[in-house]
Amino acid sequence: MARLMELRVVTPEKVVFEGAARSLVAPAWDGWVGVLPGHAPFLTLLGSGPIEVDSESGERRAFGISGGVMKVESNEVMVLADRVEPS
């Protein structure tokens, strides 16, 4: 099983984060979702709240997001958020 996954967090205006990650926790529309490397394919609508990312270096990064979608497929995670703010 892979130990890292590729993650992109983007808004309509810019790429907020792009790189390898160990894990992430995000607010789905109906509750919290956690994603680890090797996660099964998954698609969800996002709600509002913090998204927490454990980066490749072990640093934890957090962003406030509002709305959008998240797709997990082939060890790649794409977060397309309506709005992202640094936490």
N, C-alpha and C positions, 0 to 999 in steps of 0.2 A: 504494500500500500504506500502511496506517495506520502511524503511528510510535509509537503507544501502545496499550495494551490495558487493559481494566478487570480488576482483580484483587481477589478477596475470599478471605481466609484466615480460616476459622471453625472453632470447636470446638463441641461440644454446649452449652457454657456461655456463649460470647461470640464477638464478632467481633474478631479479632486485628489484621487489616489490611484496609483497604478504600480503594482509590484506583487511580490510573493508574500503570502500570508500563511500563518499556522492555523488560524481560526478566525471566525467572526460571529458576532451575535447582532441580530437586526430586528427591528419591530415590524413584524408582518401585520397585515390588516386585522388579523384575528388573534394575535398573541406573538410571543417571541419565538424566533427561530435561530438555531445555532448551526453553523456549517463548519465541518472539518474536511481536510483533504480526503478524497475518495468518496465524498457524499454522492448519493444517487441523484439522477437528474431531477430538477425541482424548479417550479416557477410559482411565484407568489406576488400578490400586490403588497406594497409597503404602506405602513401607517406612519405615524409621527413619533419621534423619540431618538435616543442615541443609538448609533451603530458603533460597536467596539471591535477593533481589528488588532489581533496579535500579529505583528509583522515578522518577517523572516529573522530579523535581528533580536526578536523577543520584546521589542518596544510595543507598548499598548497605545494605540491611537484611537481617539473617539471623535465622532462627528455627529452633529444633530441633523437628522434628515426629516423630510416631510414629503410624503407621497411618492409614487413611482412604482417600479417593478424590480424584482430580483430574479435572475436566472442562474441556475447552477447546472453545468453540463461539462463532462470530460475534464474534471478538475479545474475548471475555470468558472469564476463567479463574476457576474456583471450586475452592478447595482446602478439602475437608471433612476435617479431621484429628481423630483420636481425642484427641490431646494436642499442644499447642504450648507451647514455652518460649522466652523471649527468649535469643538467643545473645550 
